[in-house]
Amino acid sequence: MARLVDNPDLAFRLARAIVSDIALYNQEKVKEGIKNDNIFDLLAEELKEGRDHFYTRVSDGMTNRDHLFDRAIVDVMIKQAGKIESPIW
C-alpha cells in the first residue's frame, strides 16, 4: 500500500488534481452549475467521490484536511469558471 500524504502542500496538490479531473470530465455540469448557481447540487456525487478518494490518499491526522479539498474546489472549479455568465458574480 502506498504511503499516505502527510505534507499539506502535497495534499493540496493532490486535491487540485482530483478536482481538476472532476471539472474536466464534467465540463457541461460545471457550466450549468455556475450559470444556475447549483454547482454543488449538480456535482454532489462526483465531489463526494473525489473527496473520498482524497481521504484514502491523505493522512487523517492532517490538520485542515477538509479545508484543503474545499479550497481546491474554489481554486480549480469556481475561479476558472469566472467567465461564465452567472447571477453569483
N, CA and C atoms as a LAMMPS dump frame, in Angstrom:
ITEM: TIMESTEP
0
ITEM: NUMBER OF ATOMS
267
ITEM: BOX BOUNDS ff ff ff
-5.0000000000000000e+02 5.0000000000000000e+02
-5.0000000000000000e+02 5.0000000000000000e+02
-5.0000000000000000e+02 5.0000000000000000e+02
ITEM: ATOMS id mol type element x y z
1 1 1 N 0.835 -1.181 0
2 1 2 C 0 0 0
3 1 3 C 0.879 1.244 0
4 2 1 N 0.456 2.241 -0.745
5 2 2 C 1.214 3.479 -0.839
6 2 3 C 1.168 4.232 0.49
7 3 1 N 2.216 4.976 0.743
8 3 2 C 2.287 5.786 1.956
9 3 3 C 1.304 6.948 1.858
10 4 1 N 0.662 7.284 2.958
11 4 2 C -0.296 8.385 2.975
12 4 3 C 0.438 9.726 2.95
13 5 1 N -0.126 10.674 2.252
14 5 2 C 0.436 12.017 2.185
15 5 3 C 0.222 12.693 3.536
16 6 1 N 1.299 13.253 4.081
17 6 2 C 1.174 13.961 5.351
18 6 3 C 1.731 15.383 5.267
19 7 1 N 2.038 15.821 4.063
20 7 2 C 2.534 17.167 3.812
21 7 3 C 1.381 17.995 3.235
22 8 1 N 1.006 19.107 3.87
23 8 2 C -0.126 19.906 3.39
24 8 3 C 0.026 20.413 1.953
25 9 1 N 1.231 20.767 1.559
26 9 2 C 1.438 21.239 0.187
27 9 3 C 1.175 20.129 -0.821
28 10 1 N 1.67 18.941 -0.521
29 10 2 C 1.432 17.803 -1.416
30 10 3 C -0.043 17.401 -1.408
31 11 1 N -0.664 17.482 -0.251
32 11 2 C -2.086 17.15 -0.155
33 11 3 C -2.917 18.136 -0.97
34 12 1 N -2.564 19.412 -0.91
35 12 2 C -3.295 20.415 -1.689
36 12 3 C -3.103 20.175 -3.184
37 13 1 N -1.901 19.812 -3.573
38 13 2 C -1.644 19.487 -4.985
39 13 3 C -2.485 18.307 -5.432
40 14 1 N -2.574 17.299 -4.583
41 14 2 C -3.405 16.133 -4.883
42 14 3 C -4.873 16.537 -4.998
43 15 1 N -5.35 17.352 -4.069
44 15 2 C -6.743 17.811 -4.113
45 15 3 C -7.015 18.566 -5.407
46 16 1 N -6.093 19.424 -5.806
47 16 2 C -6.271 20.183 -7.055
48 16 3 C -6.318 19.25 -8.257
49 17 1 N -5.503 18.222 -8.259
50 17 2 C -5.509 17.268 -9.374
51 17 3 C -6.84 16.519 -9.436
52 18 1 N -7.345 16.114 -8.299
53 18 2 C -8.621 15.396 -8.25
54 18 3 C -9.754 16.296 -8.728
55 19 1 N -9.808 17.518 -8.222
56 19 2 C -10.864 18.453 -8.617
57 19 3 C -10.722 18.826 -10.091
58 20 1 N -9.512 18.949 -10.559
59 20 2 C -9.28 19.243 -11.968
60 20 3 C -9.864 18.144 -12.857
61 21 1 N -9.656 16.894 -12.464
62 21 2 C -10.235 15.777 -13.218
63 21 3 C -11.765 15.828 -13.193
64 22 1 N -12.325 16.138 -12.034
65 22 2 C -13.787 16.239 -11.931
66 22 3 C -14.294 17.321 -12.885
67 23 1 N -13.648 18.483 -12.891
68 23 2 C -14.059 19.586 -13.76
69 23 3 C -13.889 19.212 -15.233
70 24 1 N -12.797 18.561 -15.554
71 24 2 C -12.521 18.189 -16.937
72 24 3 C -13.57 17.226 -17.486
73 25 1 N -13.929 16.223 -16.704
74 25 2 C -14.867 15.209 -17.174
75 25 3 C -16.335 15.609 -17.008
76 26 1 N -16.577 16.769 -16.417
77 26 2 C -17.949 17.238 -16.195
78 26 3 C -18.095 18.707 -16.591
79 27 1 N -17.509 19.075 -17.711
80 27 2 C -17.497 20.474 -18.13
81 27 3 C -18.896 21.06 -18.279
82 28 1 N -19.817 20.309 -18.837
83 28 2 C -21.175 20.82 -19.024
84 28 3 C -21.885 21.021 -17.69
85 29 1 N -21.683 20.109 -16.758
86 29 2 C -22.276 20.27 -15.428
87 29 3 C -21.697 21.482 -14.715
88 30 1 N -20.397 21.707 -14.864
89 30 2 C -19.767 22.867 -14.241
90 30 3 C -20.373 24.141 -14.822
91 31 1 N -20.456 24.196 -16.14
92 31 2 C -21.011 25.374 -16.811
93 31 3 C -22.452 25.624 -16.371
94 32 1 N -23.258 24.585 -16.392
95 32 2 C -24.656 24.702 -15.981
96 32 3 C -24.772 25.075 -14.501
97 33 1 N -23.948 24.458 -13.669
98 33 2 C -23.992 24.715 -12.236
99 33 3 C -23.605 26.135 -11.866
100 34 1 N -22.611 26.683 -12.568
101 34 2 C -22.222 28.075 -12.332
102 34 3 C -23.333 29.001 -12.829
103 35 1 N -23.809 28.722 -14.012
104 35 2 C -24.849 29.567 -14.618
105 35 3 C -26.11 29.619 -13.758
106 36 1 N -26.491 28.494 -13.174
107 36 2 C -27.736 28.403 -12.408
108 36 3 C -27.521 28.413 -10.891
109 37 1 N -26.295 28.624 -10.455
110 37 2 C -25.942 28.677 -9.036
111 37 3 C -26.367 27.41 -8.276
112 38 1 N -26.121 26.258 -8.896
113 38 2 C -26.41 24.984 -8.232
114 38 3 C -25.308 23.953 -8.489
115 39 1 N -24.08 24.437 -8.611
116 39 2 C -22.959 23.56 -8.964
117 39 3 C -22.742 22.447 -7.94
118 40 1 N -22.931 22.761 -6.663
119 40 2 C -22.691 21.742 -5.64
120 40 3 C -23.788 20.677 -5.646
121 41 1 N -24.976 21.034 -6.051
122 41 2 C -26.044 20.039 -6.206
123 41 3 C -25.778 19.156 -7.418
124 42 1 N -25.426 19.773 -8.543
125 42 2 C -25.192 19.016 -9.776
126 42 3 C -24.006 18.065 -9.669
127 43 1 N -22.985 18.494 -8.957
128 43 2 C -21.764 17.688 -8.858
129 43 3 C -21.604 17.008 -7.5
130 44 1 N -22.678 16.884 -6.76
131 44 2 C -22.601 16.307 -5.412
132 44 3 C -21.959 14.923 -5.416
133 45 1 N -22.391 14.071 -6.306
134 45 2 C -21.866 12.7 -6.354
135 45 3 C -20.389 12.678 -6.739
136 46 1 N -20.029 13.452 -7.755
137 46 2 C -18.643 13.492 -8.218
138 46 3 C -17.717 14.087 -7.158
139 47 1 N -18.178 15.154 -6.501
140 47 2 C -17.352 15.775 -5.461
141 47 3 C -17.201 14.861 -4.248
142 48 1 N -18.25 14.132 -3.897
143 48 2 C -18.154 13.177 -2.784
144 48 3 C -17.156 12.072 -3.131
145 49 1 N -17.256 11.557 -4.347
146 49 2 C -16.323 10.516 -4.78
147 49 3 C -14.886 11.04 -4.777
148 50 1 N -14.687 12.268 -5.245
149 50 2 C -13.356 12.872 -5.248
150 50 3 C -12.824 13.078 -3.844
151 51 1 N -13.689 13.564 -2.949
152 51 2 C -13.273 13.787 -1.557
153 51 3 C -12.928 12.453 -0.895
154 52 1 N -13.748 11.429 -1.141
155 52 2 C -13.469 10.1 -0.581
156 52 3 C -12.119 9.576 -1.071
157 53 1 N -11.833 9.779 -2.353
158 53 2 C -10.538 9.352 -2.899
159 53 3 C -9.402 10.132 -2.224
160 54 1 N -9.585 11.428 -2.07
161 54 2 C -8.6 12.272 -1.397
162 54 3 C -8.317 11.746 0.004
163 55 1 N -9.374 11.379 0.734
164 55 2 C -9.214 10.868 2.099
165 55 3 C -8.43 9.551 2.136
166 56 1 N -8.552 8.736 1.098
167 56 2 C -7.804 7.478 1.086
168 56 3 C -6.319 7.695 0.858
169 57 1 N -5.955 8.859 0.33
170 57 2 C -4.563 9.135 -0.006
171 57 3 C -3.858 10.062 0.982
172 58 1 N -4.646 10.739 1.848
173 58 2 C -4.089 11.735 2.762
174 58 3 C -4.294 11.275 4.205
175 59 1 N -3.291 11.474 5.021
176 59 2 C -3.351 11.091 6.426
177 59 3 C -4.538 11.754 7.118
178 60 1 N -5.304 10.959 7.856
179 60 2 C -6.482 11.518 8.535
180 60 3 C -6.103 12.399 9.713
181 61 1 N -4.856 12.389 10.107
182 61 2 C -4.398 13.247 11.185
183 61 3 C -3.954 14.626 10.719
184 62 1 N -4.011 14.853 9.403
185 62 2 C -3.564 16.135 8.874
186 62 3 C -4.552 17.246 9.245
187 63 1 N -4.026 18.321 9.796
188 63 2 C -4.836 19.485 10.131
189 63 3 C -5.379 20.108 8.853
190 64 1 N -6.629 20.53 8.889
191 64 2 C -7.271 21.232 7.766
192 64 3 C -7.41 20.379 6.511
193 65 1 N -7.512 19.088 6.664
194 65 2 C -7.655 18.214 5.506
195 65 3 C -8.895 18.58 4.688
196 66 1 N -10.022 18.82 5.364
197 66 2 C -11.25 19.213 4.658
198 66 3 C -11.07 20.544 3.95
199 67 1 N -10.439 21.46 4.628
200 67 2 C -10.228 22.795 4.066
201 67 3 C -9.403 22.723 2.778
202 68 1 N -8.417 21.861 2.724
203 68 2 C -7.576 21.744 1.532
204 68 3 C -8.396 21.314 0.326
205 69 1 N -9.294 20.348 0.518
206 69 2 C -10.114 19.897 -0.604
207 69 3 C -11.104 20.99 -1.008
208 70 1 N -11.717 21.651 -0.036
209 70 2 C -12.664 22.74 -0.332
210 70 3 C -11.968 23.88 -1.078
211 71 1 N -10.773 24.216 -0.647
212 71 2 C -10.006 25.275 -1.308
213 71 3 C -9.668 24.894 -2.748
214 72 1 N -9.388 23.623 -2.98
215 72 2 C -9.109 23.158 -4.337
216 72 3 C -10.35 23.307 -5.222
217 73 1 N -11.519 23.046 -4.668
218 73 2 C -12.759 23.222 -5.44
219 73 3 C -12.884 24.673 -5.885
220 74 1 N -12.661 25.593 -4.969
221 74 2 C -12.772 27.019 -5.296
222 74 3 C -11.703 27.418 -6.309
223 75 1 N -10.455 27.042 -6.057
224 75 2 C -9.352 27.431 -6.947
225 75 3 C -9.48 26.853 -8.348
226 76 1 N -9.836 25.599 -8.435
227 76 2 C -9.816 24.913 -9.725
228 76 3 C -11.148 25.034 -10.463
229 77 1 N -12.232 24.852 -9.765
230 77 2 C -13.521 24.77 -10.442
231 77 3 C -14.257 26.106 -10.484
232 78 1 N -14.315 26.802 -9.375
233 78 2 C -15.125 28.011 -9.29
234 78 3 C -14.406 29.212 -9.922
235 79 1 N -13.187 29.483 -9.528
236 79 2 C -12.46 30.637 -10.064
237 79 3 C -12.294 30.553 -11.576
238 80 1 N -12.013 29.362 -12.077
239 80 2 C -11.783 29.218 -13.511
240 80 3 C -13.07 29.34 -14.321
241 81 1 N -14.203 29.274 -13.655
242 81 2 C -15.488 29.414 -14.345
243 81 3 C -15.969 30.861 -14.312
244 82 1 N -15.117 31.782 -13.93
245 82 2 C -15.489 33.18 -13.799
246 82 3 C -15.979 33.833 -15.072
247 83 1 N -15.655 33.266 -16.208
248 83 2 C -16.093 33.843 -17.476
249 83 3 C -17.526 33.433 -17.843
250 84 1 N -18.082 32.474 -17.106
251 84 2 C -19.449 32.02 -17.362
252 84 3 C -20.419 33.024 -16.743
253 85 1 N -21.363 33.478 -17.53
254 85 2 C -22.352 34.435 -17.033
255 85 3 C -23.184 33.778 -15.942
256 86 1 N -23.292 34.482 -14.807
257 86 2 C -23.994 33.903 -13.671
258 86 3 C -24.469 34.997 -12.718
259 87 1 N -25.57 34.779 -12.052
260 87 2 C -26.028 35.756 -11.067
261 87 3 C -25.167 35.769 -9.799
262 88 1 N -24.271 34.783 -9.66
263 88 2 C -23.465 34.747 -8.439
264 88 3 C -22.275 35.703 -8.481
265 89 1 N -21.968 36.295 -9.649
266 89 2 C -20.921 37.3 -9.653
267 89 3 C -21.467 38.615 -10.063
